Amino acid sequence: MTIEKLRRYSSINELHSILQRNALTFYDQTSWDDTNDVCYIQKFKSLKNYSSVLVKCFAEAEETFLMWKAYTGKKTGVCIEFDRANLLNKIDSPNIISGYVKYPTIENRQAEPIRISELPFQKRYPYRAEKEFRIIYFSDRNNITTIEIPINRSCISRVLLSPWMSDNTHNIRKEEIQSILGWENLDVANSSVLSNKAWKDAVENIENNWAIKLFEWLAMMDKDLESIKCLNKSSFESKMIICELFSQRLMTTNEVDLVSNIN
């Protein structure tokens, strides 16, 4: 069964706080840069006559470079991957609502009616790539700016460390995280968004595929290729032999037939 993930891009300090306290801290919106977002949440708070509305934001979108840049402190950044179902089950409460954010254009927002319950789940169209998911705590009794909501080990499936961290820092951070009581077996990995071995190896694979195509074409053109059939077709030696034979064929083969055979 595929686990639905929610990603939170944050700092190593917040990660340590979450793991040490086994809790998520929800905040008000007074420090947010996006005043458009704050406006709608404050309107929701006012119309519902709540004393407090506190928010925790996540991204449903796959890991992206832009999210790392926008929401982490580069070398001190982390991406915490939450198990959506386990998280929502653990924090379930009459004082909590959650949902996916919608990203209407200004024209659509002006033209279409909106329910009060939808206000805290609206964001400007330019943010649409985030695919944000929000969990909101509200209270009509306590005027607070933060609150801790308990979670457990099943809520977090993996932590990715910043792609800007050095290998040495990655190892140190991983040991620190897995030394926290109750989180010894937490999956901690390095983000490969800036350096991915499989992506880089694909260049060599493409080259090998061309070598194989040339080998097969030569075999079709000349039955006497026993001298290279025993070689590893991805080896340097076999590539040199193939290229030499290919050069010879170029001198005796019609160009149209050559292209047709290779393709």
C-alpha positions as CSV (number, residue, x, y, z in Angstrom):
1,M,0.0,0.0,0.0
2,T,1.4,3.4,-1.0
3,I,1.7,5.8,1.9
4,E,0.4,9.3,1.3
5,K,3.0,11.7,2.4
6,L,2.9,15.3,3.6
7,R,6.2,17.1,3.5
8,R,7.3,19.9,5.8
9,Y,10.4,21.9,4.8
10,S,11.9,23.4,7.9
11,S,15.1,23.7,10.0
12,I,17.1,21.1,11.9
13,N,16.1,22.9,15.1
14,E,12.4,22.4,14.5
15,L,13.0,18.8,13.6
16,H,14.9,18.3,17.0
17,S,12.0,20.0,18.8
18,I,9.4,17.7,17.2
19,L,11.3,14.6,18.0
20,Q,12.3,15.5,21.5
21,R,8.8,16.7,22.5
22,N,6.9,14.2,20.3
23,A,4.7,17.1,19.3
24,L,4.0,19.6,16.5
25,T,3.9,23.3,17.4
26,F,1.2,25.3,15.8
27,Y,1.7,29.1,15.4
28,D,-0.4,32.1,14.6
29,Q,0.3,34.0,11.3
30,T,1.7,37.3,12.6
31,S,5.2,36.6,11.2
32,W,4.1,35.4,7.8
33,D,5.4,37.3,4.7
34,D,2.3,36.6,2.7
35,T,-0.2,39.2,3.9
36,N,-2.8,37.9,1.4
37,D,-2.8,34.6,3.2
38,V,-2.9,36.2,6.6
39,C,-5.9,38.3,5.5
40,Y,-8.1,35.3,4.7
41,I,-7.2,33.4,7.9
42,Q,-7.9,36.5,10.0
43,K,-11.2,37.0,8.3
44,F,-12.0,33.3,9.1
45,K,-11.1,34.0,12.7
46,S,-13.2,37.1,12.9
47,L,-16.3,35.7,11.3
48,K,-16.2,32.5,13.4
49,N,-15.5,34.6,16.6
50,Y,-12.5,32.5,17.5
51,S,-10.0,33.7,20.0
52,S,-7.1,31.8,18.3
53,V,-6.4,30.3,14.9
54,L,-3.1,28.5,14.7
55,V,-1.7,26.8,11.5
56,K,0.7,24.1,10.4
57,C,1.6,23.9,6.7
58,F,2.7,20.9,4.7
59,A,3.3,20.2,1.0
60,E,1.7,17.3,-0.9
61,A,4.0,17.9,-3.9
62,E,7.0,15.7,-4.5
63,E,10.4,17.1,-3.3
64,T,11.4,20.1,-5.3
65,F,14.4,22.5,-5.5
66,L,12.1,25.5,-5.1
67,M,10.6,24.3,-1.8
68,W,14.1,23.7,-0.4
69,K,15.1,27.3,-1.4
70,A,11.9,29.0,-0.2
71,Y,11.3,27.2,3.1
72,T,14.6,26.0,4.5
73,G,17.8,27.5,5.8
74,K,19.9,25.8,3.1
75,K,22.7,24.0,5.0
76,T,20.5,23.7,8.1
77,G,17.3,22.6,6.2
78,V,15.4,19.4,6.4
79,C,12.3,17.9,4.7
80,I,10.2,16.0,7.2
81,E,8.0,13.4,5.5
82,F,4.8,12.6,7.4
83,D,2.5,9.7,7.0
84,R,-0.7,11.6,6.2
85,A,-3.2,9.0,7.6
86,N,-1.3,8.4,10.8
87,L,-0.8,12.0,11.5
88,L,-4.4,13.0,11.0
89,N,-5.6,10.1,13.1
90,K,-3.2,11.0,15.9
91,I,-4.1,14.7,16.1
92,D,-7.8,14.2,15.6
93,S,-9.8,16.7,17.7
94,P,-13.0,18.8,17.6
95,N,-10.7,21.8,17.6
96,I,-8.8,20.8,14.5
97,I,-9.7,21.0,10.8
98,S,-7.5,20.1,7.8
99,G,-7.7,20.3,4.1
100,Y,-5.9,21.0,0.8
101,V,-5.3,24.6,-0.2
102,K,-7.0,25.9,-3.3
103,Y,-5.3,28.4,-5.6
104,P,-7.9,30.5,-7.5
105,T,-6.9,33.4,-9.7
106,I,-8.0,36.9,-8.6
107,E,-10.6,36.9,-11.3
108,N,-12.1,33.6,-10.0
109,R,-11.9,34.8,-6.4
110,Q,-13.8,38.0,-7.3
111,A,-16.4,36.1,-9.3
112,E,-17.2,33.1,-7.2
113,P,-18.7,33.0,-3.8
114,I,-16.7,31.4,-0.9
115,R,-17.8,29.7,2.2
116,I,-16.4,30.8,5.6
117,S,-15.0,27.3,6.2
118,E,-13.0,27.7,3.0
119,L,-11.2,30.9,3.9
120,P,-8.2,29.4,5.7
121,F,-7.6,27.1,2.7
122,Q,-7.2,29.8,0.0
123,K,-3.9,31.0,-1.4
124,R,-2.9,33.1,-4.4
125,Y,-2.5,31.3,-7.8
126,P,1.3,31.8,-8.0
127,Y,1.7,29.4,-5.1
128,R,-0.1,26.5,-6.8
129,A,3.0,24.3,-7.3
130,E,3.3,23.8,-3.6
131,K,0.1,21.7,-3.4
132,E,-0.2,22.7,0.2
133,F,-2.1,20.8,2.9
134,R,-3.0,22.7,6.1
135,I,-3.9,21.6,9.6
136,I,-5.6,24.3,11.6
137,Y,-6.2,24.5,15.4
138,F,-8.9,26.9,16.6
139,S,-10.3,27.9,19.9
140,D,-13.1,30.3,21.0
141,R,-11.9,30.3,24.6
142,N,-8.1,30.7,24.8
143,N,-6.2,33.6,23.2
144,I,-2.9,31.9,22.5
145,T,-0.2,32.3,19.8
146,T,1.2,28.7,20.0
147,I,0.1,25.2,21.0
148,E,1.8,21.8,21.0
149,I,-0.2,18.9,19.6
150,P,1.2,15.4,20.5
151,I,2.3,13.0,17.8
152,N,4.0,9.6,17.8
153,R,6.6,7.6,15.9
154,S,4.1,6.4,13.3
155,C,3.5,10.0,12.1
156,I,6.9,10.5,10.6
157,S,8.1,8.1,7.9
158,R,11.4,9.8,6.8
159,V,13.7,12.8,7.1
160,L,15.6,14.2,4.2
161,L,18.7,16.4,5.0
162,S,19.6,19.5,3.0
163,P,21.2,19.0,-0.4
164,W,23.6,21.8,0.5
165,M,25.0,19.9,3.5
166,S,28.5,18.4,3.2
167,D,28.8,14.6,3.5
168,N,30.5,14.9,6.9
169,T,27.7,17.2,8.2
170,H,25.1,14.7,6.8
171,N,26.7,11.9,8.9
172,I,26.8,14.0,12.0
173,R,23.2,15.2,11.7
174,K,22.0,11.6,11.0
175,E,23.7,10.4,14.2
176,E,22.2,13.3,16.2
177,I,18.7,12.6,15.0
178,Q,18.8,8.8,15.5
179,S,20.2,9.3,19.0
180,I,17.0,10.9,20.2
181,L,15.0,8.6,22.4
182,G,12.3,6.8,20.5
183,W,13.5,7.8,17.1
184,E,16.5,5.5,16.8
185,N,15.1,3.7,13.7
186,L,13.9,6.8,11.9
187,D,14.9,6.7,8.2
188,V,17.3,9.6,7.6
189,A,18.5,10.2,4.1
190,N,20.4,12.7,2.1
191,S,18.4,14.7,-0.5
192,S,19.7,14.0,-4.0
193,V,17.9,16.9,-5.6
194,L,21.2,18.6,-6.4
195,S,23.3,15.5,-6.9
196,N,21.8,12.2,-8.0
197,K,23.9,9.2,-8.9
198,A,21.3,7.4,-11.0
199,W,20.7,10.6,-13.0
200,K,24.4,11.0,-13.7
201,D,24.8,7.3,-14.5
202,A,22.1,7.6,-17.1
203,V,24.6,9.6,-19.3
204,E,26.9,6.6,-19.4
205,N,23.9,4.3,-20.1
206,I,22.9,6.4,-23.1
207,E,26.4,6.1,-24.4
208,N,26.3,2.3,-23.9
209,N,23.0,2.0,-25.8
210,W,24.6,3.7,-28.8
211,A,27.5,1.3,-28.6
212,I,25.0,-1.6,-28.6
213,K,23.1,-0.2,-31.5
214,L,26.3,0.1,-33.5
215,F,27.4,-3.5,-32.5
216,E,24.0,-4.9,-33.7
217,W,24.2,-2.9,-37.0
218,L,27.7,-4.2,-37.7
219,A,26.6,-7.7,-36.9
220,M,23.8,-7.4,-39.4
221,M,26.2,-6.0,-42.0
222,D,29.0,-8.4,-41.4
223,K,28.8,-12.0,-40.2
224,D,32.5,-12.2,-39.4
225,L,32.4,-10.4,-36.0
226,E,33.4,-13.2,-33.8
227,S,36.4,-11.2,-32.6
228,I,34.2,-8.7,-30.7
229,K,31.2,-10.8,-29.8
230,C,33.1,-12.2,-26.8
231,L,33.9,-8.7,-25.4
232,N,31.8,-6.8,-23.0
233,K,30.0,-4.3,-25.2
234,S,30.1,-1.6,-22.6
235,S,33.9,-1.9,-22.1
236,F,36.3,0.7,-23.5
237,E,38.1,-1.9,-25.6
238,S,34.9,-3.1,-27.3
239,K,33.8,0.5,-28.0
240,M,37.2,1.2,-29.7
241,I,36.8,-1.9,-31.9
242,I,33.2,-1.1,-32.8
243,C,34.1,2.5,-33.7
244,E,37.0,1.3,-35.9
245,L,34.8,-1.2,-37.7
246,F,32.0,1.5,-38.0
247,S,34.5,3.9,-39.6
248,Q,35.4,1.3,-42.2
249,R,31.8,0.6,-43.0
250,L,31.2,4.3,-43.5
251,M,33.5,4.2,-46.5
252,T,31.6,1.4,-48.2
253,T,28.0,1.9,-47.1
254,N,25.3,4.1,-48.6
255,E,24.5,7.0,-46.2
256,V,20.7,6.5,-46.4
257,D,21.0,2.7,-45.7
258,L,23.3,3.5,-42.8
259,V,20.9,5.9,-41.1
260,S,18.0,3.6,-41.8
261,N,19.8,0.6,-40.2
262,I,20.9,2.5,-37.1
263,N,17.4,3.9,-36.5
